[in-house]
Amino acid sequence: MAGETTFSMMLPSRRLAPRLFVALVVLFGLVSCGSRPELGVLALNEMPAPGAKSYDILVATTREKDEHPDTYFNGERAQQINYADLTISVPPTHQPGQIEWPTAQPGNPETTFVTRQAGYIPDRKAFIRDVNQRLAKLPKGKRRIFLFIHGYNTRFPEGLFRFTQMVHDGNIQSVPVLFTWASRGKLQDYLYDLNSAAIARSALEQTIGDLAQTNAEGITIMAHSMGNWLLMETAVRADPQRLAVISRKLDNVVLAAPDIDIDLFKSQLKQIGRPRKPYVVIVSRDDKALSLSQRLSGGIERVGAYSDDQELAELGAIVIDVTELSSLDSTNHSKFAQLAGLSPEFRKVLGQADLTSVAAMGGSPDQATDLADLIGDTVALPIRIITAPVTLAAGSLGPR
């Protein structure tokens, strides 16, 4: 089970570090799902599987290439951006929000996720060329990119399969691109992961800048957990001219369960400036990982579990509050991954339409009504949608 969980956004003191590690072990020892995938997980499988669907995922990464067969990347830091292209198959028996891991390699495509093809892309130019080739296969008006940035304690196959699950469940037609940074996927390597995220800022800026220079008509970016810290800090330090180019291409920015100190988040927004379109922030006040983070961070609330949805909206966000949503994850930290399959309207947020355009800051009551019509009448989940200046509640509707 991937543990895409972050905690303090500040480096702990030497006195705090042992306590942090003990807390991590206690939290995740309670929810462990057995051994986690590492070496040889991406063995190619050519077995036919009627009803299975395959997805081509492009990868940009600061991870080091791994020499072990069927592994491709490990958790160590590369000196440059590496690129890859992998095709992942989702079984016909797939359940929304889940990742069906193979218990033995190369897996069974009728019941588990398997790898159909995989290989490195030689360089940046080839990566950009591949993106444009895939965009060209989409009809005009739908040539979009969906970029995902994973969180802490995430190994390469975990981030890859999680992203594939969301693309599949959301029926995403955009070109999927995974940005994966050098997380070791080990609880005790929190500080290593945090520093790896910091090191990855320049690479993420270059990658997003490259995507903005392609023939894409729009880009949606989704980050999870520590990936949000990486994304926001990248925006803070980005070249203003490049940031302006990127902004013109952005459809939506989705911050899922962001483990960012709320005061730091406000500071980041102040430095970046009010976004051209509101961010989408997915929050859950029962997120156990973020609750622990708050305790380890001097009691400062984390954005992904912030108690004041309306304040987040006033800062320039559309807030999707999933507190009442039953989680498939025992820590309640990965509810975001369920939304793509359970809520058809959330697919619009993931790059197929521009949801935020009807909820622009300062929008009229008519615009707010439009948003309610788009979401409130049809959402099949117990979630709340909060925008400024009007609060819209989707209610607690049962599955359709």
N, C-alpha and C positions, 0 to 999 in steps of 0.2 A: 504494500500500500504506500503510495507516495505521501510523504509528510510535508506538503508545501506550506510550512508554517514558519512565521517569523516572530521575533519577540522584540527586544528593545532596539530602537534605531540608533542608540548611542552605545559606544563601546563600554562594556561593563568594567568596573574596577577589578583588581585582582581579588579583592574580598568577595565581590559579587559573583565572579565567574563560577566558583564551585557550586554556589547555591543555584545559579542558573542551570548548570548541567544536571544537578539533582532534580530540579523541577521538571526539566525536559524528560528525564528518564521516567519519573513518576507519571507524567501526563501521557507519554506515548507508550509506556509499559502497559497501561490500562487498555489501550486501543490497538495494540499491535495486531497485524493481520498475517503474521508469519514472515517467512523470509522474503526479502525484496529483490527484484531483478537487478542484475549487475552485468556479469560477463556472458557473452554469447547469446543474449536474449533476442537479438535481431537476426537469427538464422533465417535464410530464405526458405519460403514454402511455396511450392508450385501446385499443390493438390487442388483440384477443382472443388468449389463449394457453391452450389446454386443458391442464389439469394444473398450471398456475401457482397459487400460493396468495398471498393478500394479507393484510397485517397492519396494523391501525390502531395507530399509535404516538402517544401523547400526549407532549408535550415541555414541560418547564419549563427555562428557560435564563437565564443572565446574559450571553449573547451579545447583541450589537447587531443589530437588524434590518438586512438588506442590501437596497439598492434595485435591485441587478442582478436581471434576470428569472430565475426558477427557482433562486434561491440561498437566500433566506429569512434566513439568519443568517451573519455573518462571525466573525472572531476578536477583534473589539474588544469592550470592556466596555460593557454597558448600564448605565443608572442605576437600573434596576428589573428585576424578573423579567418576562420575556416568555414567552408561551405559544403553542403551535402544535399542530396535529393533522395527521399525514401518514399516508397509506396506501402501503405499500411492497409490491411484488409480488416473490416469489421464483420463479425459473424452474423448470419441471419437470425440467430437466437439472442442477439444483443438486447440488454435492458437499458433504457435511457438513464444516463448519469453514471453508469457503471463502466469499469474496464475489466473485460474478461481476460485475465492473464493466463497464458499457457503454463501448465504445470511441468511440462517437459518440452524440449525443443525438437523440431521446429514448430510445435503447436498443431492444433487442429482448426483449420479455417472455418469449419462448420460450427465451432463452439467458442473459439478464442480469437483474439487479435493476433494476426501474424504479419510478417514482413514479406511482401511480394518482390520488391526490388530495392536495392540500396547502393549508393555509390557517392564518392566525393565529387564535388564540383571544383574544378582546378583553381579558379580565381574569381575575383570580384567582377570582372567584365563578363565572364561566363555566367555568373549568378544573375546579373542584371539582364543578360540576354535571355536566360531561361524564364525569368519573371515576365518579360515582354512577350515571349512566345506563348506563355499560358494565358496572359491577358488577351492576346489576339484571338484566342479560341472562344472567348466570351462575346456575347452580342454587345454592340454599342449601348451605352447607358447602364451596363452592368459590369464594366471592367474595373473591379475593385479588388483590393488586397485586404486580407485579415491577418494582422500580426499579433502573435501571442508571446508574452514574456512570463515565464514561470516564477515560482517563489523559492524560498529557502528549503534545504533538505530534499532536493529533487535530483535524481539521477537522470541521465540522458533519455533512456527508454521511457521513464515515467512521464517526463515532460512531453515527449513525442506522442505517447499513447493517449495522454489526457487531452492534448490538443486535437488529436484525431477524433476522439470521442465527442468533443464539442462540435467539431465540423460536421460529423455525421448526424448527431442528434438535432442540430440546428438546421440541417439541410443547407449549409452555407455554400453558396455558389461562387464566392470570391476566391481568389488565389491565396491559399493558406501558407503563411511564412512563420516559422518558429524561430524566435531569438532565444537561444539557450546559453546561459553564462555558466561559469565554472563552479557550480555547486558540487560538493563531494557527496551529498546525500547521506550525511552522517550527523546525528544529533550533536555530537561533541564538537563538531567543526563549525559551530555557529559563527565564530569570529572570522574563520577562514572564508566562509560563505559571504559574510558581510563585506569583507575586504575585496572578495572577488567581484561582488556587485559594483563596488566603487570603481574597481579597475575597468569594468566593462562599460563605463559611461561613454567613453569616446567611441568605442565600437558600436554601441547602440545608436549614438548620434549619427555616425557614418551610415549605418544600415538603414535607419529611417530616412535619412537624406537621400540615399540611393533609391529607395522605394518611391520617394516623392518625385524623383527625376524620371521614373519609368512612364509608360503610357497609361498608368492607372488613372481612372477618373475619380477615385476616392480611396481612402485608407481608413480602416478601423483598427485601433490599437486596444488590446485588452491586456492588462497586467494583473497578476495575482500576488498578494502577500508582499514579500520582500521585493518582488518585481516592480511594485508600485514605487518603492523608495528609489530603485534604480531609474525608473521612468521619470519621476518628478525631478530628481537630481540631475538627470541628463538634460531636461528642459531648462533648469535653472542656469546651467553652465553652457548651454548651446550657443553657437554663433547666432546673433540676432537675425542676420540675413538668411541663414539656412533655416532658422526657426520660422521665419515668415513664409518661406517657400513651402515648408512642411505644413504649416497651418492652413494654407489654401487648399491642400489636398485632403485634409482630415474630415472624415464623416463623423466619427465618434471616437471618444477616448473613454474606455470602461475601466474603472478602478475597482477590482474585486477584492473584498476583504483586506483593504490596505492596512498594513501594520506600520503606520506612520504616526508619530507623536502629533496630536492635533495642533499644538502650537507650532511645530515645525511645518506642518501642512499649510497653515495660514501664512507663515513666512515664505514658503515656496510660492504660494499663489501670489503673494504681494510682489515677489521678484519677477515672476513670469508675466503677471498682468492678467486681467480678466480674460478668460478664453473667448474666442470668437463664437464658439458653441459651448453650451454647458457640458462639463464632464458628467458621466454616468457613474455614480458611486454605489456599489452594492454593500450594504451593511447588515449585520446581524448581531443583536445585543446578547445573544446566547453563545457567541463564539468563544469556546473555552481557551483556545490558544491565545486569542487577543486579550482575554481576561487575565491570563497569566502574564502576558506581556505588560499589561497595565500595572500589575502588582510589582513586577521587576523593574518598572520604569518610574518609580516614585509616585505612582497613583495617577499619572497623566493618561487620559483616555486615548485610545487608538482610533484612527479615523474609521476603520472597518467595524467598530462596535460603539461608535459615538452615540451618546444619549440624546442629542438634539438634532434630529433630521432637518428641522426647519433652518437651523443655523447653517448646516452644510448647503442647503438649497440657496440660502442668501449669499453664500460664498461663491456661487456660480455652478451648482451641481444639480443634476436630476438624481434624486436619491431613490434607489430601489431597496426597500426595507424587507428583508426576508426572514426576520426574526421568527415569525410564526410558521415558517416552512419546515416540515420534518426533513431532517438531514440524513443522507446515506453515509455520512462521515461522522464518526463518534465525537469528534472535536467540534463539529458544526462549523468547520473552517473552509469547506469546499462546496458549499451550497451553490455557488456560482455555476458549477459544472452541471447542475441539474436543470438550470433555467432554459438552456438551449433546446432541450427535448420536451420540456413540460409546458413551455409558454411559447406559442407561435409568434406572439408579438415581440418577444425578446430577440427573435431572429432578426428583426428589423434593426435592433441595436447593433447586431454583429455584422453589419456591413451591407445588408441587402436594401436598406432604405435609410433615410436620414430622419430618425425619430426626433433628434434634438431641435430640428428647425421649427417645430411647432411649439417648442417650449423655451424659446429664446428669452433671455433675461429681460424683464420689463414687458413681457408679452401681455396682450390684452386678455380680458376674460373670454373672448371668443376663441383665442388661441388655446387657452387652457381647456375650454370645452372640446376643442379639436383633439387635444391630447387624451382627454377622458374618453372620447368616442373611440380613439385608436386603441387605447389600452383598457380603460376601466370596464367596458362592457364585455370584453372578450377574454381577459386574463383568466386562466384556469388555475391560479395558484393563490394561496393566502399571503399575498404581498401587498405592500403599500407603495405608491408612487408619489413622491413629494417634489414639487417644483416651486419656484418663486415666481410671482408673489402669491400663488394660490396653492393650497394643499389639496391633493387629489387622492382619495383612498380607493383602491381597487376592491376592497372587501376581502372576505374569506370564502371564496367560491370553491366548490369541490371540483374534482377532475371531470372533464366532459366525457 
